């Protein structure tokens, strides 16, 4: 039964995200808004804070989880590494943060996520994206819609299986700023995306309960 609930929330979220992205495209037609001469650089819509690097000796058995691309995809697992020291607070990750992984396999690693697995510290190769003007969900969907372009950029730079999207790319790519339309769009998708985020957290709780039950049964 619990497995069915998990599948239900995943399907619901897939539909919410698809609908929000299609709504975005209807609000902001590609030929009028995307990469136009009078557009505003993607980099100027938010603050993009890159994660930090960790030396092998900095890894610990306990402490705060290090958020790498694996954690963005799978949450906190037995393979998650930890840090028990001090870094600049700008690398802190909190629930609800928008995280954009800019390096890795172009097809599977270049993507945008909403973090929902508790406090952590951000590893390099991922931006913590702080939207200006409180347009959090607009920025999330904007980056999601740009994903095919990001994938193409990363693929063209691909070496030894890895590709990347840099700040330089974010400064080159543009989107026309229409403050009234952005505000209107944000108001419409806010309840949809809050439901999306709530479902992510609910699924996390259900998965943890499922894993605990499975562990007890096996032992």
C-alpha positions as semicolon CSV with decimal commas, in nm:
position;residue;x (nm);y (nm);z (nm)
1;X;0,000;0,000;0,000
2;X;0,278;0,245;0,093
3;X;0,452;0,176;-0,238
4;X;0,131;0,272;-0,419
5;X;0,115;0,602;-0,231
6;X;0,476;0,678;-0,331
7;X;0,397;0,603;-0,696
8;X;0,083;0,818;-0,671
9;X;0,275;1,122;-0,545
10;X;0,543;1,078;-0,812
11;X;0,283;1,066;-1,090
12;X;0,099;1,363;-0,945
13;X;0,421;1,564;-0,934
14;X;0,510;1,467;-1,289
15;X;0,173;1,600;-1,402
16;X;0,205;1,920;-1,196
17;X;0,548;1,990;-1,342
18;X;0,440;1,915;-1,699
19;X;0,135;2,138;-1,666
20;X;0,338;2,424;-1,513
21;X;0,597;2,405;-1,791
22;X;0,330;2,406;-2,062
23;X;0,161;2,701;-1,890
24;X;0,496;2,881;-1,889
25;X;0,536;2,827;-2,264
26;X;0,188;2,966;-2,329
27;X;0,258;3,271;-2,113
28;X;0,599;3,330;-2,267
29;X;0,609;3,228;-2,637
30;X;0,955;3,116;-2,744
31;X;0,988;3,353;-3,037
32;X;0,901;3,656;-2,821
33;X;1,086;3,580;-2,498
34;X;1,365;3,327;-2,546
35;X;1,714;3,445;-2,642
36;X;1,590;3,769;-2,800
37;X;1,809;4,074;-2,857
38;X;1,628;4,280;-2,593
39;X;1,632;3,996;-2,341
40;X;1,778;3,990;-1,992
41;X;2,056;3,744;-1,912
42;X;1,943;3,439;-1,715
43;X;2,229;3,511;-1,478
44;X;2,064;3,842;-1,381
45;X;1,734;3,683;-1,274
46;X;1,885;3,522;-0,965
47;X;2,197;3,483;-0,756
48;X;2,380;3,166;-0,860
49;X;2,597;3,043;-0,572
50;X;2,827;2,759;-0,666
51;X;2,897;2,485;-0,414
52;X;3,233;2,425;-0,251
53;X;3,495;2,152;-0,288
54;X;3,593;1,903;-0,020
55;X;3,927;1,738;0,040
56;X;3,931;1,369;0,123
57;X;4,043;1,442;0,479
58;X;3,735;1,662;0,531
59;X;3,491;1,373;0,496
60;X;3,346;1,253;0,828
61;X;3,136;0,964;0,954
62;X;2,873;1,205;1,086
63;X;2,783;1,571;1,066
64;X;2,603;1,754;0,788
65;X;2,535;1,572;0,459
66;X;2,725;1,688;0,152
67;X;2,479;1,752;-0,129
68;X;2,613;1,617;-0,456
69;X;2,428;1,531;-0,775
70;X;2,357;1,182;-0,637
71;X;2,170;1,338;-0,343
72;X;1,974;1,565;-0,578
73;X;1,848;1,255;-0,756
74;X;1,814;1,006;-0,470
75;X;1,806;1,204;-0,146
76;X;2,018;1,111;0,156
77;X;2,131;0,748;0,127
78;X;2,389;0,512;0,279
79;X;2,633;0,642;0,016
80;X;2,600;1,004;0,123
81;X;2,921;1,159;0,258
82;X;2,931;1,395;0,557
83;X;3,121;1,704;0,667
84;X;3,190;1,799;1,029
85;X;3,369;2,130;1,008
86;X;3,320;2,493;0,910
87;X;3,253;2,643;0,568
88;X;3,106;2,973;0,459
89;X;2,732;2,982;0,532
90;X;2,664;3,067;0,169
91;X;2,713;2,696;0,097
92;X;2,433;2,593;0,335
93;X;2,138;2,411;0,180
94;X;1,790;2,437;0,329
95;X;1,457;2,281;0,243
96;X;1,292;2,465;-0,045
97;X;1,619;2,578;-0,206
98;X;1,637;2,567;-0,586
99;X;1,947;2,372;-0,691
100;X;2,080;2,365;-1,047
101;X;2,335;2,094;-1,128
102;X;2,555;2,231;-1,405
103;X;2,812;1,955;-1,456
104;X;2,799;1,585;-1,531
105;X;2,636;1,362;-1,788
106;X;2,446;1,606;-2,014
107;X;2,148;1,371;-2,047
108;X;2,104;1,275;-1,683
109;X;2,282;1,524;-1,458
110;X;2,211;1,873;-1,596
111;X;1,883;1,965;-1,427
112;X;1,705;2,181;-1,168
113;X;1,572;2,048;-0,836
114;X;1,381;2,163;-0,528
115;X;1,568;2,045;-0,221
116;X;1,350;1,876;0,042
117;X;1,579;1,644;0,242
118;X;1,682;1,868;0,532
119;X;1,991;2,077;0,604
120;X;2,304;2,010;0,405
121;X;2,613;2,169;0,255
122;X;2,645;2,213;-0,120
123;X;2,917;2,040;-0,318
124;X;3,077;2,200;-0,623
125;X;2,917;2,153;-0,968
126;X;2,579;2,273;-0,839
127;X;2,436;2,624;-0,806
128;X;2,207;2,726;-0,522
129;X;1,972;2,963;-0,705
130;X;1,828;3,253;-0,505
131;X;1,563;3,423;-0,717
132;X;1,542;3,800;-0,715
133;X;1,206;3,968;-0,639
134;X;1,074;3,653;-0,467
135;X;0,998;3,492;-0,805
136;X;1,113;3,153;-0,682
137;X;0,880;2,930;-0,882
138;X;0,915;3,140;-1,197
139;X;1,292;3,083;-1,180
140;X;1,247;2,711;-1,114
141;X;1,022;2,666;-1,417
142;X;1,237;2,899;-1,630
143;X;1,543;2,679;-1,568
144;X;1,337;2,364;-1,628
145;X;1,214;2,497;-1,964
146;X;1,572;2,587;-2,059
147;X;1,690;2,234;-1,977
148;X;1,711;2,114;-2,343
149;X;1,932;2,415;-2,421
150;X;2,149;2,346;-2,116
151;X;2,179;1,981;-2,220
152;X;2,286;2,082;-2,569
153;X;2,548;2,325;-2,434
154;X;2,686;2,061;-2,196
155;X;2,692;1,800;-2,472
156;X;2,896;2,029;-2,697
157;X;3,151;2,069;-2,418
158;X;3,146;1,702;-2,320
159;X;3,480;1,544;-2,230
160;X;3,531;1,197;-2,079
161;X;3,154;1,160;-2,041
162;X;3,107;1,495;-1,862
163;X;2,973;1,827;-1,984
164;X;2,895;2,154;-1,814
165;X;2,703;2,483;-1,815
166;X;2,896;2,782;-1,681
167;X;2,815;3,127;-1,551
168;X;2,936;3,254;-1,889
169;X;2,659;3,053;-2,057
170;X;2,400;3,191;-1,815
171;X;2,516;3,542;-1,901
172;X;2,489;3,470;-2,274
173;X;2,141;3,311;-2,268
174;X;1,859;3,564;-2,240
175;X;1,491;3,585;-2,157
176;X;1,282;3,898;-2,211
177;X;1,177;4,053;-1,881
178;X;0,805;4,132;-1,858
179;X;0,746;4,215;-1,493
180;X;0,366;4,209;-1,510
181;X;0,352;3,873;-1,686
182;X;0,612;3,724;-1,453
183;X;0,415;3,839;-1,148
184;X;0,091;3,703;-1,296
185;X;0,255;3,370;-1,377
186;X;0,409;3,345;-1,029
187;X;0,069;3,395;-0,867
188;X;-0,090;3,123;-1,078
189;X;0,174;2,854;-1,032
190;X;0,252;2,928;-0,666
191;X;-0,021;2,693;-0,531
192;X;0,070;2,428;-0,791
193;X;0,438;2,436;-0,703
194;X;0,370;2,445;-0,330
195;X;0,169;2,126;-0,382
196;X;0,460;1,986;-0,584
197;X;0,702;2,066;-0,301
198;X;0,466;1,925;-0,038
199;X;0,440;1,600;-0,235
200;X;0,819;1,575;-0,249
201;X;0,840;1,599;0,129
202;X;0,551;1,355;0,174
203;X;0,721;1,102;-0,051
204;X;1,041;1,142;0,146
205;X;0,860;1,059;0,470
206;X;0,684;0,759;0,317
207;X;1,011;0,628;0,172
208;X;1,182;0,656;0,511
209;X;0,899;0,466;0,681
210;X;0,906;0,201;0,408
211;X;1,282;0,156;0,446
212;X;1,254;0,124;0,826
213;X;0,981;-0,135;0,799
214;X;1,178;-0,331;0,539
215;X;1,490;-0,320;0,756
216;X;1,299;-0,453;1,059
217;X;1,142;-0,730;0,857
218;X;1,476;-0,837;0,717
219;X;1,636;-0,836;1,062
